[in-house]
């Protein structure tokens, strides 16, 4: 299953990796372990196996194996849409008048419309291998739910999706794609679960959050025989699967002798950012090369920039393990007017540790500024970007304009995580001038953080 041969040997002529890269193997300071909320001891494989598939538990806990082989059936599925394009944005460079070179890795070239399919097929594969009947999950903007429903349909698994209520209402077509692939889709919080009923009783007008939806999906998985829970971001295993993004990117850039100076990705839970930067960060950790990494998060849900690095529940219902991460508090529910995803209250433990160690930066951007960049990019480069991706576009444009001011000829790389064709309600609000920029107050964040669990 595992090997330690450098990744280049794993590349086929098509530049598709034959193994995922486990960034944790090169981290001096490993991400802190998940804790059992009852005992406050590190979660064991046996405990995690009640929630996740066995092979995924092994990947979640593996901090030492650099390369983990991608099973052949997953590689065959990847071949339908991978390798994903690495594009130089010549038109954008010219329009901005910048000396910077701008590249983007485009992950929207599949029916799900995003990078989420990279991990969805892996997690569905291991569920099928274990002989399970189906899986449960949550989804925010709907990209993860769409990807998982596709993967489950391909492998003949049942798929139960709990979709954040405001997205369920704003994005009916995303919901219908999931149903087309055979998934059941429930707005969260719902009356289907005990934790959903509890949340609704306490917050009857809530528009939901990823934390709420996670709680419901985990409850259903752990109380339904033959099911396990799968997650589209945050977890170590997900960043492992998404490393295929960065491995392909680095292989292509190495082939043409290009080295990025700045690498930018949007950050919600951390899956695409972690996947994109993984081999580059590995070089930085090993002292082989240096890069500047920028995580871009929404001003309405600023986990890195205004959160606290502490142990917190992964879900609002407080039924999941505790993870040490940058968090706004598991009870924090972002403003419903935020049009994209990136609504999770915390951040990947891997990325949180890297940020705490000063190995990467983080910035926030307001929603209207994001959509200005999205529209500009669509008009110049011809791709309608997802709102999530457009956070990275915003900062990539800002960096390119800074190069124009200073005359620096930097090479900028960013992750274009998906397309925005199911986000037209948000685009409509932007064009009609009804989109707002809600930013939580210090008092709101402090109130949420005051309820962090005591772990010492």
N, C-alpha and C positions, 0 to 999 in steps of 0.2 A: 504493500500500500504506500510505503514511504521510501524516499531516497534522499540523498544529499548532493547529487550531482548538480552543478550550476545550471540555471534555468535554460541557457542557450541550447544545451543538448536536448532539451525537451521540445524544441520548436521544430515543427514540420516545415516543409517548403512553403506552406501557406501562411507561415508565421503564427499558427495557432499553438498555444502551449499544450503540452501533454501532462502538465502538472500545475497545481495551484501553488502559490508561494505563501508561506506562513511567516508573516512579518515578525510575529512574536519571537521567533527563533533568534532573531538578531537584536532584540531589545534587551538592553542591560537591565533596565527597570521593567519587569514584566507587569502587565495589567493585573490589578488586584483580583483575587478569586471571587466568584459569586458566593454569597453567604446564605445559609438557611435562616430565614427570618425568625424561626423559633429558637434555634440553638446559637445563632450567630457564629456558627462554624462553617468552614468552606463546604460548599455543596459537593457531595460525592457523586461518582458516576451512577451509582444505584439510585440515588435520589433524583438526579436529572433524567434518568431513563423513564421515569413515570410521566414525564412531560414531553421529552424529545426522543427521536429515534436513536438507537444504540450507536450507529456509526457517527451520527452528528454529535452525540455526547463526547465521543472519542476526539473528534476534531475540535470541539469547544474547549476541551481541557488540555490539548496538546500545545505546550509552549516551547517545544524544543525541536520538532521536526521541520526543517526548512522547506521541503517540497513534498507535497502529497499528490500522488498520481490521480488524474481525472479518469474515472471509469470509462470504458469504451462507449457504453450506451449514452453517457452524457456527452462525450465528444461528438458522437454521431448527431445528437440533437443540436449541439452548438454549430455544426457545419451548415445548418439551415440558414444561419444569419451571421456567422462569424467566419473570419475575423471582421470586426467592425471597422468602418472607415476612420482613418486618421486624415484630417483635412487641414490644409493650410488656407487660412481665410484671406486670400489675396485681395478680394473685393473690399473686405472690411478694413484691411490695412490701408488700401488706397483712399477709401472714403475718409478715414480718420487722419490721413496725412502723417502717419507715425512711422518712425524708422524701425519700430519693433516688428518682429515676426510673430504672427499669431497662429497657433495650431489648436484644433479641437478634436477630441475623440468622440465620435458620434455613436451613441448607443440606442438611437431610436429606430434603427433599421430592422424592426421586427414587429409583428402584429400587436404585441403588448405595448409597444411604443416607448419602452425604456430599458434600462440596464437590469431591472429587477428579474428578468427571465434567467439571467446567469445563475442566480442562486435558487430560484424557484424550481428549475429542473433538477438541480442537485438534491434539494431537500425532498422533492417528490420521489426521486429515484431511490433514495435510501428508505423512504417510507414503504415503497413498493417491495424493495428487497427484503424488508422485515416482515412482509406479509400482512401489512395493515390494510384496513378497509378504506380509510380516508384520513384527512387532516383538517385542522381548523386554523384560522388565522384572522388577523385584523388588517384593515387597509385604511389609509387616510385619503389621499387624493384619488386612490383607486388603481394606481399603477402596479402595486404589489399584488393586490387581489386579482387583477387581470392576468398578470404573469403566472401566478400560481394556478388559476383556473385553467390556463392553457396547458401547463405542465401536467396537471392532474388528468385532464382530458386525454392527453397523449399516452399516459401510463395507465389509464383506467381506474383512477382513484376518485373517491368522493371528496368534495371540497366545500367546506362551510366557511363563509366569509362574514365577518362583522365589520361593517363600514361606518366610519365616523359620520354621525348623523348629518352634519352640515354638508359634507361632501356627497352623501347619499342623495340629498335633496338637490344639490347644485349640479350634479353630474349624472343624470339618469342614463345617458348613453354609455358611460363607463360601466355602470351597473349592468346594463343590458349585454355588454360584451361578455362580462363574467357569466351571466346566465346563459348566453349562447354556448359557452364552453362547459355548461353543466353545473356550475357552482350555485349554491343557495346564498343569497346576499341579504343580510339583516342590518337595518340601521341601528347604530349603537350610541348610547345605551338603550337596551331593549327590555321587554318584560319576559324574555325567554330564559333568563338566568337569574340566579339569586343576587349576584353582584350587580347586575343591570337594574334589577328592581330596587336595590338599596340605593344606588346612585340616583335613580329617578326620584325616589322618595326624598332624598336630601337636596337634589337640584332639579326640580321638575321641568325647568325651562332650558336645561343645558343643551348645547349644540354638539356635545360630545368631544372626545379627544382620543388620541391613539392609546393613551393609558387606560381609558375606559374600555375600548374595544379589545385590547390585549387581555384585560381581566375576564371578559366574557368568553373569548376564544379559549383561554386556558381552562376555565371552568368546564366548558363543554368537552374539551379534549380529555381532561382527567376524570370525567364522569361518564364517558361514552366508550364502551369496550371497542377495541380495534382502531382507535383514533390516537393521534399525537398532534401536538401543537407545532407550528412552524412560524418563523418570524422573518420579516423581510429586511431588517437592518439591525444595527446595534451589536448583535452577538459576534463573538470571535469567528464562528463558523461562516457567517455571512460575509465578513470581510475577507476570509480565506477564499471563498468562491468568487468574489468580485475581483480578486487579484488578477484574474484573466484580463481585465481591462488594462491595468498597468503593464502587465507582461507583454501584451500585444503592442501597446503604445511604445514601450521602450525598445522592443525588437525592431519596429518600423523606424524609429528615430535613429537607432544605432546603425541601421542599414544605410541611411542617408547621411550619416555623420552629423546629426542634429542633437544638440544638448539644450534642454530647456533651462532657463534661469529661474523662472517663476512658474509654479504649478498651482492651479486654482480649482477648487471644487465647491459646489454647494454642500451644506451640511445640515442634515435634519437628525438622523440617527447615526449617519456616518458610513453607510455602505458604499456609495459610489466614490466618495472622497477617499476612503480607506483603500478601495480597490485600485483607483487611479494612481495614488501615490506610492503604493506598496513597494515595488522594486526600486524606485528612486529613493524612498526613505531608507530602504535596506542598504543602499550604497552609502547614504549619509551616515547611518549608524555604524557601518563597518569602516568608515573613514576613507572611502574610495572616491567620493565626489560630494559636492555640496549643492544644495538647491534651496530655494525659498518656497515654502508651502503656505498657502492661504486658504483657510476654511471660511466660507461665506454663509452666514445664517440670517434668517429674517429678524428684523428689529422687533417683531411681535412675539418671537420665541427665542430669545438670545441665551441659549444654554451655556456656550463657551464664555461669552463676553460679560454676562451678568449673573451666571449661575455660580454654584459652589461645588468644589471637588470633594465629594463626600459619598458615603454609602446611602443609597436610596432605593425604594421599591421601583421595580421596572414598570409597574402598572398602578393605575389609580385605585383599583380595588384592593391593593396590598395583599395579593395572593401569590405573587411571583417572588423569586429570589431577590436579594439585595445586590446591587451592582455599585461598585465605586466608579463614579463618573461625574462629569460636570452636569449639574441638574438644577432645575428651577423648582423642584419639589414635585412629587408624584401627583399632587392634587392640582397642579397648575394646569389650567385649561386656556389655551391660546385664543385670541380673538377670532370669532367666526368669520370675520371679513377678510381674513388672510386667504388669498385665492389659491395658493399652491399647497403642496404637502409641507414637509419640514415643520411639522407640528408636534414633534415628540418633546417631552419635558426634559429628556436627558440626552447624553451623547455616548457613543461607543466607548467602552472602557479602554480599548487599545488607543484610540485617538485622544481620549482624555489624558492618558498617561503621557503620550507624546507632547501634548499641549502643556501639561504641567511641567514637563522637563525642558520646555523652551525650544522644542524642535520644530514647531509650526506656529503660525499666527492665526488670528481669527478677527473677522470684521462683521459688522451688521449693515444691512441695507433696508431701506423702507420699500414698501410694496409698490408705490407708484413709480419709484426710480427703477425698480426691477422691470416693470412693464414698459417703461420708456426704452430700456435696453432691449427687451424682447422684440418690440416693434421695429426698432432700428435694425436689429440683426435679421429679422424676417425680411425686411425690405432690401437689405444689402446682400445677404448670403443665401436667401431663398428657402430657408428652413423655418417653419413655425415652431419655436421652442416651447417646451414645457415651462410653466412658471418656476418650478424648482430649478431647472437648468439655468434660467435667466438670472438667478442670483449670481452664478459664476460669470455669466456674460457681462453683467453690470461691472463687476470688479475687473474683469479682463479688459474691458473698454477703458475703465479708469486708469489702469496700469499702462495701457498703450498710449493714452493721452499724456500721462506723466512722462513717458519716454519722449513724446513729441516736444514737451517743454524743456527737457534736459538734454535731448539729443542722444540719449543712450539707445543702443541697438540691441535691446534685450530680446530673448526668445520666450514667448508666453505660451503656456499650454493650459487649456481648461477642459473640463469634462462637460460635454453636451449630453446630459443623461437621458433625454427623450423628447418626444414631440408634444405639442400642445393642442392637438385637434379636439380633445375632450374637455378643454378648458376655456371654451369660447364664451361662457357666461362671465368668466373673469375678464377676458379681453373686452367683452361688451361693457362691463362696468368701467373699465379703464377708458374706453373710447367715449362713453357717455359722461365722464367726469364725476361718477358717483363712487369711485373707489377711494377709500380713505386709508390713512396710515396710522393705525392704532399701535401705540407703543406702551407696554405695561409700565406703571409707575414703580419707583423704588419701594414704595410701601406695599404694593401688591406682591412684588417678588419677595420682599422680606417676610410678609405674612405666610407665603407658601413655604419658604425655606425654614421658617420657625417650626414647622411640623416634621422636619426630617427625623427619621428614626434614630434612636440612640444606640450606637454600636460599641461603645466603650464603657 
